[in-house]
Amino acid sequence: MLGLSLVVAAAPAKTDDAPSNDRFARIVLFVPDDAEIPEGYQERLTAIALRTEAFFADGIAQWGWPVARREIFARTDDDIEVTVVRGALPEDAVGRKGFPLVGPLAKEGATAALGDRTDENTVWWTFYHTPKRVIKGFRGGGDRDGGRAINVYPTAPGEINTTVELGDPAMWPLNLKGCVHEFGHALGLPHIGAKPETGLGNTLMGPINRAFASRLPKGTSEPRVYLCEGSAALLAKHPLFVANGPTPPAGTDHARVNNLAIKDGPDGSIEITGKISGPAKAHSVMILDSDRRFGDYWSRSYAAKVGDKGTFHAKLDEPFPSEKGFITLYVCLNDGRNKAVGEEGEMRFSYEGKPGERVFEPTVRE
Protein backbone atom coordinates (compact mmCIF):
# COMPACT_ATOMS: atom_id res chain seq x y z
CA MET A 1 0.00 0.00 0.00
CA LEU A 2 1.19 3.52 -0.82
CA GLY A 3 0.00 6.57 1.14
CA LEU A 4 0.89 10.12 0.10
CA SER A 5 -0.23 13.75 0.18
CA LEU A 6 0.31 15.58 -3.09
CA VAL A 7 -0.35 19.09 -4.35
CA VAL A 8 -2.41 20.08 -7.37
CA ALA A 9 -1.33 23.30 -9.06
CA ALA A 10 -4.00 25.96 -9.62
CA ALA A 11 -3.61 28.84 -12.07
CA PRO A 12 -3.71 32.54 -11.10
CA ALA A 13 -7.12 34.11 -10.64
CA LYS A 14 -8.74 36.46 -13.15
CA THR A 15 -10.48 39.52 -11.79
CA ASP A 16 -13.01 39.99 -14.59
CA ASP A 17 -16.16 37.94 -14.99
CA ALA A 18 -16.14 34.94 -17.31
CA PRO A 19 -17.12 36.08 -20.83
CA SER A 20 -19.75 34.44 -22.98
CA ASN A 21 -18.28 31.44 -24.73
CA ASP A 22 -16.51 32.61 -27.85
CA ARG A 23 -13.96 29.81 -27.95
CA PHE A 24 -13.96 27.66 -31.06
CA ALA A 25 -11.61 25.25 -32.71
CA ARG A 26 -10.35 26.43 -36.09
CA ILE A 27 -9.54 24.40 -39.18
CA VAL A 28 -6.63 25.39 -41.41
CA LEU A 29 -5.64 23.98 -44.79
CA PHE A 30 -1.99 24.59 -45.68
CA VAL A 31 -1.02 24.30 -49.34
CA PRO A 32 2.49 25.32 -50.45
CA ASP A 33 2.85 27.86 -53.22
CA ASP A 34 3.98 25.22 -55.71
CA ALA A 35 0.76 23.17 -55.42
CA GLU A 36 -2.89 23.61 -56.38
CA ILE A 37 -5.55 23.94 -53.73
CA PRO A 38 -7.42 20.61 -53.74
CA GLU A 39 -10.84 20.64 -55.34
CA GLY A 40 -13.67 20.05 -52.90
CA TYR A 41 -11.59 20.86 -49.81
CA GLN A 42 -14.45 22.77 -48.15
CA GLU A 43 -16.81 19.82 -48.41
CA ARG A 44 -14.20 17.30 -47.28
CA LEU A 45 -13.06 19.28 -44.23
CA THR A 46 -16.64 20.21 -43.35
CA ALA A 47 -17.56 16.52 -43.34
CA ILE A 48 -14.63 15.72 -41.04
CA ALA A 49 -15.57 18.58 -38.70
CA LEU A 50 -19.23 17.57 -38.50
CA ARG A 51 -18.36 13.94 -37.79
CA THR A 52 -15.90 15.09 -35.13
CA GLU A 53 -18.48 17.31 -33.43
CA ALA A 54 -21.00 14.49 -33.33
CA PHE A 55 -18.43 11.99 -32.08
CA PHE A 56 -17.33 14.09 -29.11
CA ALA A 57 -20.78 15.37 -28.15
CA ASP A 58 -22.34 11.92 -28.27
CA GLY A 59 -19.33 10.35 -26.59
CA ILE A 60 -19.32 12.74 -23.65
CA ALA A 61 -23.09 12.46 -23.20
CA GLN A 62 -22.89 8.66 -23.31
CA TRP A 63 -21.20 8.70 -19.90
CA GLY A 64 -23.79 10.97 -18.31
CA TRP A 65 -22.12 14.35 -18.77
CA PRO A 66 -24.21 17.28 -20.07
CA VAL A 67 -23.00 18.73 -23.36
CA ALA A 68 -24.08 22.35 -23.56
CA ARG A 69 -22.50 23.03 -26.94
CA ARG A 70 -22.22 20.53 -29.80
CA GLU A 71 -20.87 22.97 -32.39
CA ILE A 72 -17.22 23.45 -31.47
CA PHE A 73 -15.75 24.59 -34.79
CA ALA A 74 -15.83 28.21 -35.95
CA ARG A 75 -18.49 28.93 -38.55
CA THR A 76 -19.23 31.62 -41.11
CA ASP A 77 -22.90 31.96 -42.06
CA ASP A 78 -23.55 28.49 -40.63
CA ASP A 79 -20.74 26.93 -42.68
CA ILE A 80 -17.61 25.45 -41.11
CA GLU A 81 -14.88 28.04 -41.53
CA VAL A 82 -11.75 26.73 -43.25
CA THR A 83 -8.79 29.10 -43.47
CA VAL A 84 -6.58 28.37 -46.48
CA VAL A 85 -2.94 29.33 -46.02
CA ARG A 86 -0.32 29.41 -48.76
CA GLY A 87 3.42 29.51 -48.09
CA ALA A 88 6.83 28.74 -49.51
CA LEU A 89 8.60 25.54 -48.49
CA PRO A 90 12.31 24.97 -49.19
CA GLU A 91 13.05 22.45 -51.93
CA ASP A 92 14.56 20.04 -49.42
CA ALA A 93 11.49 20.18 -47.15
CA VAL A 94 10.51 16.55 -47.66
CA GLY A 95 9.80 13.56 -45.45
CA ARG A 96 10.09 14.15 -41.74
CA LYS A 97 12.43 17.05 -42.38
CA GLY A 98 9.61 19.02 -43.95
CA PHE A 99 6.99 18.28 -41.32
CA PRO A 100 8.26 20.70 -38.62
CA LEU A 101 8.01 23.58 -41.11
CA VAL A 102 4.34 23.10 -41.94
CA GLY A 103 2.74 23.87 -38.57
CA PRO A 104 4.44 27.23 -37.94
CA LEU A 105 3.78 28.41 -41.51
CA ALA A 106 0.13 27.42 -41.25
CA LYS A 107 -0.41 29.06 -37.88
CA GLU A 108 1.40 32.25 -38.88
CA GLY A 109 -0.72 32.61 -42.00
CA ALA A 110 -3.98 31.76 -40.27
CA THR A 111 -3.30 34.12 -37.38
CA ALA A 112 -2.60 36.95 -39.81
CA ALA A 113 -5.77 36.21 -41.76
CA LEU A 114 -8.07 35.87 -38.75
CA GLY A 115 -6.68 38.70 -36.63
CA ASP A 116 -8.35 39.17 -33.26
CA ARG A 117 -10.66 36.20 -33.83
CA THR A 118 -7.89 34.00 -32.43
CA ASP A 119 -5.70 34.10 -29.35
CA GLU A 120 -3.41 31.89 -27.30
CA ASN A 121 -6.40 29.74 -26.28
CA THR A 122 -7.37 28.75 -29.82
CA VAL A 123 -7.43 25.07 -30.72
CA TRP A 124 -5.89 24.73 -34.19
CA TRP A 125 -6.51 21.78 -36.49
CA THR A 126 -4.21 21.97 -39.50
CA PHE A 127 -4.36 19.78 -42.59
CA TYR A 128 -1.51 19.99 -45.08
CA HIS A 129 -1.67 19.17 -48.78
CA THR A 130 1.72 18.76 -50.47
CA PRO A 131 1.12 16.68 -53.63
CA LYS A 132 4.47 17.58 -55.23
CA ARG A 133 6.51 16.35 -52.27
CA VAL A 134 6.10 13.66 -49.66
CA ILE A 135 5.98 15.13 -46.17
CA LYS A 136 5.51 12.69 -43.32
CA GLY A 137 4.18 13.47 -39.90
CA PHE A 138 1.19 13.98 -37.64
CA ARG A 139 0.95 15.43 -34.18
CA GLY A 140 -1.41 16.74 -31.54
CA GLY A 141 -1.12 18.32 -28.12
CA GLY A 142 -2.83 20.80 -25.84
CA ASP A 143 -5.11 21.32 -22.87
CA ARG A 144 -8.07 23.45 -21.91
CA ASP A 145 -6.07 26.59 -22.70
CA GLY A 146 -5.39 25.84 -26.35
CA GLY A 147 -3.98 23.14 -28.55
CA ARG A 148 -2.75 22.09 -31.98
CA ALA A 149 -3.28 19.09 -34.20
CA ILE A 150 -1.79 18.51 -37.64
CA ASN A 151 -2.64 15.84 -40.20
CA VAL A 152 -2.16 15.11 -43.88
CA TYR A 153 -5.15 16.30 -45.90
CA PRO A 154 -7.02 13.12 -46.94
CA THR A 155 -7.41 12.88 -50.72
CA ALA A 156 -8.71 9.31 -51.00
CA PRO A 157 -12.23 8.88 -52.38
CA GLY A 158 -15.05 8.27 -49.95
CA GLU A 159 -18.00 9.90 -48.25
CA ILE A 160 -17.88 10.91 -44.58
CA ASN A 161 -21.21 11.36 -42.82
CA THR A 162 -22.03 12.23 -39.23
CA THR A 163 -22.72 8.64 -38.19
CA VAL A 164 -20.03 6.63 -39.98
CA GLU A 165 -17.93 4.50 -37.65
CA LEU A 166 -14.39 5.83 -37.40
CA GLY A 167 -13.07 2.29 -37.71
CA ASP A 168 -15.11 1.42 -40.80
CA PRO A 169 -12.70 -0.12 -43.34
CA ALA A 170 -14.02 2.37 -45.90
CA MET A 171 -12.59 5.14 -43.71
CA TRP A 172 -9.11 3.61 -43.42
CA PRO A 173 -7.79 5.22 -46.64
CA LEU A 174 -9.08 8.57 -45.36
CA ASN A 175 -7.42 8.01 -41.96
CA LEU A 176 -10.52 9.40 -40.28
CA LYS A 177 -9.78 7.84 -36.90
CA GLY A 178 -6.17 9.03 -37.05
CA CYS A 179 -7.22 12.59 -37.82
CA VAL A 180 -9.76 12.76 -34.99
CA HIS A 181 -7.23 11.03 -32.69
CA GLU A 182 -4.76 13.90 -33.17
CA PHE A 183 -7.53 16.43 -32.55
CA GLY A 184 -8.23 14.56 -29.31
CA HIS A 185 -4.62 15.22 -28.30
CA ALA A 186 -5.17 18.92 -29.09
CA LEU A 187 -7.99 18.88 -26.53
CA GLY A 188 -5.64 17.38 -23.95
CA LEU A 189 -6.43 13.67 -24.20
CA PRO A 190 -3.65 11.13 -23.61
CA HIS A 191 -3.44 7.69 -25.19
CA ILE A 192 -6.16 5.45 -23.73
CA GLY A 193 -7.10 1.97 -24.86
CA ALA A 194 -10.25 -0.08 -24.38
CA LYS A 195 -11.12 -2.25 -21.41
CA PRO A 196 -12.01 -5.72 -22.73
CA GLU A 197 -15.27 -6.02 -20.78
CA THR A 198 -16.65 -2.76 -22.18
CA GLY A 199 -17.34 -4.38 -25.55
CA LEU A 200 -17.70 -1.11 -27.46
CA GLY A 201 -14.85 -1.52 -29.93
CA ASN A 202 -11.63 0.46 -30.14
CA THR A 203 -11.17 3.76 -28.33
CA LEU A 204 -10.47 7.05 -30.09
CA MET A 205 -7.20 7.47 -28.22
CA GLY A 206 -6.24 3.82 -28.56
CA PRO A 207 -4.18 2.03 -31.22
CA ILE A 208 -4.47 2.50 -34.96
CA ASN A 209 -7.12 0.52 -36.80
CA ARG A 210 -4.77 -2.15 -38.10
CA ALA A 211 -3.16 -2.75 -34.71
CA PHE A 212 -6.55 -3.09 -33.05
CA ALA A 213 -7.81 -5.41 -35.80
CA SER A 214 -4.74 -7.62 -35.41
CA ARG A 215 -5.88 -8.59 -31.90
CA LEU A 216 -9.42 -9.52 -32.89
CA PRO A 217 -10.41 -13.18 -33.22
CA LYS A 218 -9.63 -14.53 -36.67
CA GLY A 219 -12.39 -13.87 -39.16
CA THR A 220 -14.02 -11.08 -37.14
CA SER A 221 -14.07 -7.31 -37.56
CA GLU A 222 -14.97 -4.36 -35.33
CA PRO A 223 -15.59 -0.96 -36.99
CA ARG A 224 -16.78 0.79 -33.84
CA VAL A 225 -14.67 3.47 -32.18
CA TYR A 226 -15.88 5.15 -29.01
CA LEU A 227 -14.93 7.88 -26.56
CA CYS A 228 -14.13 6.05 -23.34
CA GLU A 229 -15.33 7.05 -19.89
CA GLY A 230 -11.90 8.37 -18.94
CA SER A 231 -11.75 10.67 -21.96
CA ALA A 232 -15.28 11.90 -21.25
CA ALA A 233 -14.28 12.84 -17.69
CA LEU A 234 -11.26 14.77 -18.97
CA LEU A 235 -13.40 16.70 -21.49
CA ALA A 236 -16.55 17.21 -19.39
CA LYS A 237 -15.61 20.79 -18.47
CA HIS A 238 -13.42 21.65 -21.48
CA PRO A 239 -14.23 25.20 -22.64
CA LEU A 240 -15.28 24.02 -26.10
CA PHE A 241 -18.20 22.05 -24.65
CA VAL A 242 -19.58 24.43 -22.00
CA ALA A 243 -22.32 27.02 -22.44
CA ASN A 244 -20.49 30.05 -21.12
CA GLY A 245 -16.92 31.24 -21.09
CA PRO A 246 -14.34 29.17 -19.21
CA THR A 247 -14.70 29.26 -15.43
CA PRO A 248 -11.89 31.43 -14.04
CA PRO A 249 -9.37 29.47 -11.97
CA ALA A 250 -10.11 29.60 -8.27
CA GLY A 251 -6.98 31.48 -7.22
CA THR A 252 -3.29 31.22 -6.55
CA ASP A 253 -3.74 28.82 -3.64
CA HIS A 254 -3.32 25.12 -4.29
CA ALA A 255 -5.77 22.27 -4.24
CA ARG A 256 -4.38 19.34 -2.33
CA VAL A 257 -4.81 15.59 -2.76
CA ASN A 258 -4.73 14.35 0.82
CA ASN A 259 -4.30 10.81 2.07
CA LEU A 260 -3.80 9.34 -1.38
CA ALA A 261 -3.68 5.57 -0.96
CA ILE A 262 -3.08 2.90 -3.59
CA LYS A 263 -3.52 -0.71 -2.56
CA ASP A 264 -4.49 -4.15 -3.76
CA GLY A 265 -8.20 -4.86 -3.69
CA PRO A 266 -10.28 -8.03 -3.92
CA ASP A 267 -10.10 -10.34 -6.96
CA GLY A 268 -6.81 -8.87 -8.15
CA SER A 269 -8.17 -5.33 -8.42
CA ILE A 270 -6.41 -2.10 -7.44
CA GLU A 271 -8.10 0.51 -5.25
CA ILE A 272 -7.20 4.19 -5.10
CA THR A 273 -8.68 6.57 -2.54
CA GLY A 274 -8.03 10.13 -1.47
CA LYS A 275 -9.51 13.50 -0.63
CA ILE A 276 -9.13 16.69 -2.66
CA SER A 277 -9.33 20.01 -0.85
CA GLY A 278 -8.73 23.66 -1.67
CA PRO A 279 -10.29 26.38 -3.84
CA ALA A 280 -9.72 24.55 -7.13
CA LYS A 281 -12.68 22.18 -6.95
CA ALA A 282 -12.56 18.81 -8.70
CA HIS A 283 -15.44 16.83 -10.19
CA SER A 284 -13.60 13.58 -11.00
CA VAL A 285 -10.36 11.71 -11.04
CA MET A 286 -9.24 9.68 -14.04
CA ILE A 287 -6.77 6.83 -13.72
CA LEU A 288 -4.79 5.02 -16.41
CA ASP A 289 -3.35 1.56 -15.85
CA SER A 290 -0.76 0.05 -18.19
CA ASP A 291 1.44 -3.03 -18.09
CA ARG A 292 3.79 -1.56 -20.69
CA ARG A 293 4.78 2.06 -20.19
CA PHE A 294 3.41 5.55 -19.75
CA GLY A 295 1.71 6.71 -22.94
CA ASP A 296 0.63 3.17 -23.87
CA TYR A 297 -2.04 2.94 -26.58
CA TRP A 298 -3.52 -0.09 -24.80
CA SER A 299 -3.74 1.45 -21.31
CA ARG A 300 -7.06 1.06 -19.49
CA SER A 301 -8.90 4.01 -17.96
CA TYR A 302 -11.10 4.38 -14.90
CA ALA A 303 -13.10 7.43 -13.83
CA ALA A 304 -14.42 8.15 -10.35
CA LYS A 305 -16.54 11.09 -9.22
CA VAL A 306 -15.27 13.36 -6.45
CA GLY A 307 -17.87 13.77 -3.71
CA ASP A 308 -19.11 16.99 -2.13
CA LYS A 309 -16.54 16.58 0.63
CA GLY A 310 -13.72 15.99 -1.84
CA THR A 311 -13.37 12.25 -1.38
CA PHE A 312 -13.00 9.70 -4.16
CA HIS A 313 -12.72 5.94 -4.43
CA ALA A 314 -11.64 4.32 -7.69
CA LYS A 315 -11.57 0.58 -8.29
CA LEU A 316 -9.43 -0.74 -11.13
CA ASP A 317 -11.39 -3.92 -11.75
CA GLU A 318 -9.80 -4.99 -15.04
CA PRO A 319 -6.09 -4.96 -14.16
CA PHE A 320 -3.46 -6.43 -16.42
CA PRO A 321 -2.22 -9.93 -15.53
CA SER A 322 1.45 -8.94 -15.58
CA GLU A 323 3.47 -8.41 -12.41
CA LYS A 324 4.68 -4.96 -13.43
CA GLY A 325 2.71 -1.89 -14.35
CA PHE A 326 2.23 1.85 -14.31
CA ILE A 327 -0.56 4.07 -13.01
CA THR A 328 -1.29 7.67 -14.00
CA LEU A 329 -3.79 9.76 -12.03
CA TYR A 330 -5.43 12.92 -13.36
CA VAL A 331 -7.47 15.34 -11.26
CA CYS A 332 -10.34 16.84 -13.30
CA LEU A 333 -11.15 20.35 -12.11
CA ASN A 334 -14.41 22.23 -12.60
CA ASP A 335 -12.60 24.97 -14.53
CA GLY A 336 -11.73 22.48 -17.27
CA ARG A 337 -8.16 21.77 -16.26
CA ASN A 338 -6.98 18.25 -15.56
CA LYS A 339 -4.22 19.08 -13.16
CA ALA A 340 -2.21 17.04 -10.75
CA VAL A 341 1.22 17.65 -9.29
CA GLY A 342 3.70 20.04 -10.90
CA GLU A 343 3.80 21.24 -14.47
CA GLU A 344 3.30 17.86 -16.10
CA GLY A 345 -0.33 17.67 -15.04
CA GLU A 346 -0.53 14.11 -13.77
CA MET A 347 0.67 11.86 -10.95
CA ARG A 348 2.56 8.73 -11.87
CA PHE A 349 3.31 5.51 -10.03
CA SER A 350 4.85 2.17 -10.85
CA TYR A 351 4.07 -1.18 -9.27
CA GLU A 352 5.55 -4.65 -9.12
CA GLY A 353 4.38 -7.94 -7.73
CA LYS A 354 1.60 -10.45 -8.06
CA PRO A 355 -2.00 -9.37 -7.37
CA GLY A 356 -2.36 -9.13 -3.62
CA GLU A 357 1.38 -8.52 -3.22
CA ARG A 358 1.89 -5.42 -5.36
CA VAL A 359 4.26 -2.69 -4.21
CA PHE A 360 3.43 0.83 -5.42
CA GLU A 361 6.04 3.57 -5.80
CA PRO A 362 5.92 7.18 -7.06
CA THR A 363 7.88 7.73 -10.25
CA VAL A 364 8.70 10.50 -12.70
CA ARG A 365 8.15 11.09 -16.40
CA GLU A 366 10.43 9.01 -18.57
ABEGO torsion letter per residue (X at the ends): XBBBBBBBBBBBBBABBBBBBABBBBBBBBBBAABBBBBGAAAAAAAAAAAAAAAAAAAAAAAGBBBABABABBBBGGBBBBBBBBBBBBAABBEAAAAAAAAAAAAAAAAAAAEAABBAABBBBBBBBBAABBBBEBBBBEBAAEBBBBBBBBABBEBBBAABBAABAAAAAAGAAAAAAAAAAAAGBBBBBBBAAAGAEBBAABBBAAAAAAABBBGBBBABBBBBAAAAAAAAABAAABABBBBBBAEABBBBBBGBBBBBBBGGBBBBBEBBBEABBBABBBBBBBAABBGBAABBBBBBBBBAAGBBBBBBABBBABABBBBBBBBBBAAGBBBBBEAAGBBBBBBBEBBGABBBBBBBBX
